[in-house]
Amino acid sequence: MRLDGRTYVVTGANRGLGFQVSVALASGGAGVILAVRDVPAGEAAVTKIRARCPLANLRVVRLDLASLDSVRAVTDELRQDRLDGLVCNAAAIMVKAGRTPDGFETHWGVNHLGHFALAGGLVPALLRAPAPRVVMVTSLVARWGQVPKDPSGLAPGYRPSRAYAASKLANLIFGLELARRAESCGSSLLSVMAHPGYARSDEQHPSGGRIGKIFDPTRLISQSAKEGSRPLVRAAADQGLVSGSLVGPSGLLGTRGAPKVVPVFSRAASPSTGALLWRQAEEATGFSWPVLTMGGGPR
Ligand SMILES: NC(=O)c1ccc[n+]([C@@H]2O[C@H](COP(=O)([O-])OP(=O)(O)OC[C@H]3O[C@@H](n4cnc5c(N)ncnc54)[C@H](OP(=O)(O)O)[C@@H]3O)[C@@H](O)[C@H]2O)c1
């Protein structure tokens, strides 16, 4: 995989799958902008990547997806850049009940609305590249998600798993809607989705005690962070992918294995649901996406 001359933004690049994606892209010769909420953690990740790829072109930007002000600051900072790809990887994962500073349910605000505004704000920079793409990272649990009626993502009877699944469903619906919108206006922008299956993204904290460490049954249905990152890397780098594709693991009910293009369940692919989600995100954030055909780049 040679990616020389390309530049990617990876959100949540300091650890877990985002870190592995950044390593893989940098190893392929791409420049990587690590968009992280904790700058020292981002710089520590840069040091680790440089140990493997000494010539890597790496940069850290501070991004807190929970804050639309922070998203705006990043899109302003990168407006003049040329970006080949944006990997929307960062996520709040089953956190306790809470609201972002903008008043959104945390998962909804960080995973869905934050990335919605970030991707839209980076459109001018993306359209400067010849074949730009946005990669939305979703999950197997999206299948069990429900889009909340309230555009702020708040719903009665908070359950972390439900809030997380809703946001991962929104990531998938948004990626598909973006693919439709880009195609309908003849844009060069590609929208692809990826899910990692079940990846042990934090191997430092294995579940269970000593027995769990000797035999952890979840290992049978999971894979390492590096393996889990492969569908995300393929979604970011494979030039043969068609817009609207979802890449995920090929084995054991989609939990592990080599990456391949996998089907999207029909509920997520509904154009009317996509249009509604988009409208709600614009209302909630007060942010409207620019026209996708603006900017340069050969069609
Ligand atoms: N691991 C799996 O099995 C699995 C399965 C399905 C889908 N996924 C998806 O894969 C992606 C990566 O998951 P992971 O397992 O690597 O998760 P992780 O290890 O928990 O890492 C999450 C990343 O998101 C960042 N983040 C959280 N809140 C943020 C915010 N407000 N602003 C900016 N960054 C923020 C974290 O930054 P800090 O270090 O500052 O907290 C961290 O870098 C997520 O989209 C997740 O939904 C993972």
PDBQT file of the ligand as one rigid body, heavy atoms in Angstrom, charges set to zero:
ROOT
HETATM    1  N1  LIG A 301     -13.011  -1.813  19.698  1.00  0.00    +0.000 N 
HETATM    2  C1  LIG A 301     -14.081  -2.395  19.163  1.00  0.00    +0.000 C 
HETATM    3  O1  LIG A 301     -14.325  -3.600  19.320  1.00  0.00    +0.000 OA
HETATM    4  C2  LIG A 301     -15.032  -1.587  18.337  1.00  0.00    +0.000 A 
HETATM    5  C3  LIG A 301     -16.169  -2.239  17.832  1.00  0.00    +0.000 A 
HETATM    6  C4  LIG A 301     -17.025  -1.542  17.007  1.00  0.00    +0.000 A 
HETATM    7  C5  LIG A 301     -16.751  -0.227  16.677  1.00  0.00    +0.000 A 
HETATM    8  N2  LIG A 301     -15.669   0.391  17.205  1.00  0.00    +0.000 N 
HETATM    9  C6  LIG A 301     -15.440   1.785  16.829  1.00  0.00    +0.000 C 
HETATM   10  O2  LIG A 301     -14.077   1.966  16.490  1.00  0.00    +0.000 OA
HETATM   11  C7  LIG A 301     -13.655   3.287  16.842  1.00  0.00    +0.000 C 
HETATM   12  C8  LIG A 301     -12.423   3.239  17.713  1.00  0.00    +0.000 C 
HETATM   13  O3  LIG A 301     -12.718   2.466  18.851  1.00  0.00    +0.000 OA
HETATM   14  P1  LIG A 301     -11.589   2.057  19.897  1.00  0.00    +0.000 P 
HETATM   15  O4  LIG A 301     -11.953   0.692  20.359  1.00  0.00    +0.000 OA
HETATM   16  O5  LIG A 301     -10.249   2.318  19.339  1.00  0.00    +0.000 OA
HETATM   17  O6  LIG A 301     -11.925   3.084  21.074  1.00  0.00    +0.000 OA
HETATM   18  P2  LIG A 301     -10.979   3.652  22.232  1.00  0.00    +0.000 P 
HETATM   19  O7  LIG A 301      -9.779   2.809  22.403  1.00  0.00    +0.000 OA
HETATM   20  O8  LIG A 301     -11.882   3.888  23.401  1.00  0.00    +0.000 OA
HETATM   21  O9  LIG A 301     -10.492   5.067  21.639  1.00  0.00    +0.000 OA
HETATM   22  C9  LIG A 301     -11.436   6.079  21.467  1.00  0.00    +0.000 C 
HETATM   23  C10 LIG A 301     -10.716   7.300  20.926  1.00  0.00    +0.000 C 
HETATM   24  O10 LIG A 301     -11.699   8.328  20.789  1.00  0.00    +0.000 OA
HETATM   25  C11 LIG A 301     -11.210   9.491  21.453  1.00  0.00    +0.000 C 
HETATM   26  N3  LIG A 301     -12.298  10.350  21.935  1.00  0.00    +0.000 N 
HETATM   27  C12 LIG A 301     -13.256  10.054  22.821  1.00  0.00    +0.000 A 
HETATM   28  N4  LIG A 301     -14.012  11.148  23.052  1.00  0.00    +0.000 NA
HETATM   29  C13 LIG A 301     -13.513  12.156  22.279  1.00  0.00    +0.000 A 
HETATM   30  C14 LIG A 301     -13.830  13.524  22.089  1.00  0.00    +0.000 A 
HETATM   31  N5  LIG A 301     -14.819  14.111  22.771  1.00  0.00    +0.000 N 
HETATM   32  N6  LIG A 301     -13.123  14.237  21.209  1.00  0.00    +0.000 NA
HETATM   33  C15 LIG A 301     -12.088  13.682  20.536  1.00  0.00    +0.000 A 
HETATM   34  N7  LIG A 301     -11.695  12.396  20.692  1.00  0.00    +0.000 NA
HETATM   35  C16 LIG A 301     -12.411  11.642  21.564  1.00  0.00    +0.000 A 
HETATM   36  C17 LIG A 301     -10.386   8.951  22.610  1.00  0.00    +0.000 C 
HETATM   37  O11 LIG A 301      -9.547   9.982  23.100  1.00  0.00    +0.000 OA
HETATM   38  P3  LIG A 301      -8.967   9.959  24.620  1.00  0.00    +0.000 P 
HETATM   39  O12 LIG A 301      -7.744   9.087  24.600  1.00  0.00    +0.000 OA
HETATM   40  O13 LIG A 301      -8.654  11.399  24.899  1.00  0.00    +0.000 OA
HETATM   41  O14 LIG A 301     -10.045   9.405  25.493  1.00  0.00    +0.000 OA
HETATM   42  C18 LIG A 301      -9.638   7.838  21.896  1.00  0.00    +0.000 C 
HETATM   43  O15 LIG A 301      -8.577   8.360  21.148  1.00  0.00    +0.000 OA
HETATM   44  C19 LIG A 301     -14.867   3.940  17.521  1.00  0.00    +0.000 C 
HETATM   45  O16 LIG A 301     -15.575   4.690  16.563  1.00  0.00    +0.000 OA
HETATM   46  C20 LIG A 301     -15.713   2.761  17.957  1.00  0.00    +0.000 C 
HETATM   47  O17 LIG A 301     -17.095   3.084  18.034  1.00  0.00    +0.000 OA
HETATM   48  C21 LIG A 301     -14.798  -0.253  18.032  1.00  0.00    +0.000 A 
ENDROOT
TORSDOF 0
